[in-house]
Amino acid sequence: MAGTSTQPSPAEKGEQQAKSRSRGELSRTIAILILALAVILFAVKNLDQVKVNWIVGSGRAPLIIVILITLLVGIVISHLAGRISRRRQRQKDGG
Protein backbone atom coordinates (compact mmCIF):
# COMPACT_ATOMS: atom_id res chain seq x y z
CA MET A 1 0.00 0.00 0.00
CA ALA A 2 3.02 2.25 0.15
CA GLY A 3 2.71 2.96 -3.60
CA THR A 4 -0.88 4.19 -3.45
CA SER A 5 -1.62 7.80 -2.78
CA THR A 6 -4.82 9.67 -2.09
CA GLN A 7 -3.38 12.73 -3.81
CA PRO A 8 -4.15 13.04 -7.54
CA SER A 9 -1.17 13.11 -9.87
CA PRO A 10 -0.16 16.41 -11.50
CA ALA A 11 -1.71 15.22 -14.78
CA GLU A 12 -5.01 14.46 -13.04
CA LYS A 13 -4.94 17.85 -11.33
CA GLY A 14 -4.44 19.52 -14.71
CA GLU A 15 -7.37 17.62 -16.18
CA GLN A 16 -9.59 18.56 -13.24
CA GLN A 17 -8.62 22.22 -13.57
CA ALA A 18 -9.30 22.15 -17.31
CA LYS A 19 -12.73 20.59 -16.73
CA SER A 20 -13.64 23.11 -14.03
CA ARG A 21 -12.32 25.96 -16.18
CA SER A 22 -14.40 24.70 -19.09
CA ARG A 23 -17.49 24.52 -16.87
CA GLY A 24 -16.79 28.03 -15.60
CA GLU A 25 -16.32 29.37 -19.11
CA LEU A 26 -19.52 27.65 -20.24
CA SER A 27 -21.44 29.10 -17.29
CA ARG A 28 -20.05 32.56 -18.01
CA THR A 29 -20.94 32.28 -21.70
CA ILE A 30 -24.50 31.21 -20.88
CA ALA A 31 -24.87 34.06 -18.38
CA ILE A 32 -23.62 36.58 -20.96
CA LEU A 33 -26.03 35.24 -23.57
CA ILE A 34 -28.96 35.46 -21.15
CA LEU A 35 -27.95 39.00 -20.18
CA ALA A 36 -27.61 39.99 -23.86
CA LEU A 37 -31.05 38.58 -24.61
CA ALA A 38 -32.51 40.50 -21.65
CA VAL A 39 -30.89 43.74 -22.87
CA ILE A 40 -32.22 43.20 -26.41
CA LEU A 41 -35.74 42.53 -25.12
CA PHE A 42 -35.50 45.56 -22.85
CA ALA A 43 -34.41 47.74 -25.76
CA VAL A 44 -37.21 46.51 -28.02
CA LYS A 45 -39.79 47.21 -25.30
CA ASN A 46 -38.51 50.77 -24.71
CA LEU A 47 -38.46 52.37 -28.16
CA ASP A 48 -41.11 54.98 -27.34
CA GLN A 49 -40.12 58.62 -27.71
CA VAL A 50 -39.96 60.55 -24.44
CA LYS A 51 -39.44 64.21 -23.64
CA VAL A 52 -36.05 64.87 -22.07
CA ASN A 53 -35.36 68.06 -20.14
CA TRP A 54 -31.67 68.86 -20.40
CA ILE A 55 -29.92 71.56 -18.40
CA VAL A 56 -29.96 73.95 -21.37
CA GLY A 57 -33.14 72.86 -23.16
CA SER A 58 -35.36 69.92 -23.94
CA GLY A 59 -35.96 67.46 -26.71
CA ARG A 60 -37.32 64.05 -27.58
CA ALA A 61 -35.37 60.79 -27.63
CA PRO A 62 -36.11 57.07 -27.55
CA LEU A 63 -36.45 55.87 -23.96
CA ILE A 64 -33.77 53.21 -24.45
CA ILE A 65 -31.24 55.91 -25.42
CA VAL A 66 -32.07 57.89 -22.29
CA ILE A 67 -31.68 54.75 -20.17
CA LEU A 68 -28.37 53.79 -21.82
CA ILE A 69 -26.94 57.29 -21.41
CA THR A 70 -27.95 57.23 -17.75
CA LEU A 71 -26.32 53.81 -17.35
CA LEU A 72 -23.08 54.99 -18.97
CA VAL A 73 -22.96 58.13 -16.80
CA GLY A 74 -23.48 55.93 -13.72
CA ILE A 75 -20.68 53.59 -14.75
CA VAL A 76 -18.28 56.49 -15.33
CA ILE A 77 -19.14 58.12 -11.98
CA SER A 78 -18.75 54.78 -10.19
CA HIS A 79 -15.39 54.14 -11.85
CA LEU A 80 -14.09 57.61 -10.97
CA ALA A 81 -15.33 57.33 -7.38
CA GLY A 82 -13.57 53.97 -7.03
CA ARG A 83 -10.31 55.39 -8.37
CA ILE A 84 -10.48 58.34 -5.99
CA SER A 85 -11.24 56.03 -3.07
CA ARG A 86 -8.33 53.71 -3.91
CA ARG A 87 -5.96 56.67 -4.31
CA ARG A 88 -6.98 58.08 -0.91
CA GLN A 89 -6.57 54.65 0.69
CA ARG A 90 -3.04 54.30 -0.75
CA GLN A 91 -2.10 57.77 0.52
CA LYS A 92 -3.54 56.91 3.93
CA ASP A 93 -1.57 53.63 4.04
CA GLY A 94 1.63 55.50 3.20
CA GLY A 95 1.95 54.27 -0.39
C-alpha positions in Angstrom: 0.0 0.0 0.0 3.0 2.3 0.2 2.7 3.0 -3.6 -0.9 4.2 -3.4 -1.6 7.8 -2.8 -4.8 9.7 -2.1 -3.4 12.7 -3.8 -4.1 13.0 -7.5 -1.2 13.1 -9.9 -0.2 16.4 -11.5 -1.7 15.2 -14.8 -5.0 14.5 -13.0 -4.9 17.9 -11.3 -4.4 19.5 -14.7 -7.4 17.6 -16.2 -9.6 18.6 -13.2 -8.6 22.2 -13.6 -9.3 22.2 -17.3 -12.7 20.6 -16.7 -13.6 23.1 -14.0 -12.3 26.0 -16.2 -14.4 24.7 -19.1 -17.5 24.5 -16.9 -16.8 28.0 -15.6 -16.3 29.4 -19.1 -19.5 27.7 -20.2 -21.4 29.1 -17.3 -20.1 32.6 -18.0 -20.9 32.3 -21.7 -24.5 31.2 -20.9 -24.9 34.1 -18.4 -23.6 36.6 -21.0 -26.0 35.2 -23.6 -29.0 35.5 -21.2 -28.0 39.0 -20.2 -27.6 40.0 -23.9 -31.1 38.6 -24.6 -32.5 40.5 -21.7 -30.9 43.7 -22.9 -32.2 43.2 -26.4 -35.7 42.5 -25.1 -35.5 45.6 -22.9 -34.4 47.7 -25.8 -37.2 46.5 -28.0 -39.8 47.2 -25.3 -38.5 50.8 -24.7 -38.5 52.4 -28.2 -41.1 55.0 -27.3 -40.1 58.6 -27.7 -40.0 60.5 -24.4 -39.4 64.2 -23.6 -36.0 64.9 -22.1 -35.4 68.1 -20.1 -31.7 68.9 -20.4 -29.9 71.6 -18.4 -30.0 74.0 -21.4 -33.1 72.9 -23.2 -35.4 69.9 -23.9 -36.0 67.5 -26.7 -37.3 64.0 -27.6 -35.4 60.8 -27.6 -36.1 57.1 -27.5 -36.4 55.9 -24.0 -33.8 53.2 -24.4 -31.2 55.9 -25.4 -32.1 57.9 -22.3 -31.7 54.7 -20.2 -28.4 53.8 -21.8 -26.9 57.3 -21.4 -27.9 57.2 -17.8 -26.3 53.8 -17.3 -23.1 55.0 -19.0 -23.0 58.1 -16.8 -23.5 55.9 -13.7 -20.7 53.6 -14.8 -18.3 56.5 -15.3 -19.1 58.1 -12.0 -18.8 54.8 -10.2 -15.4 54.1 -11.9 -14.1 57.6 -11.0 -15.3 57.3 -7.4 -13.6 54.0 -7.0 -10.3 55.4 -8.4 -10.5 58.3 -6.0 -11.2 56.0 -3.1 -8.3 53.7 -3.9 -6.0 56.7 -4.3 -7.0 58.1 -0.9 -6.6 54.7 0.7 -3.0 54.3 -0.8 -2.1 57.8 0.5 -3.5 56.9 3.9 -1.6 53.6 4.0 1.6 55.5 3.2 1.9 54.3 -0.4 
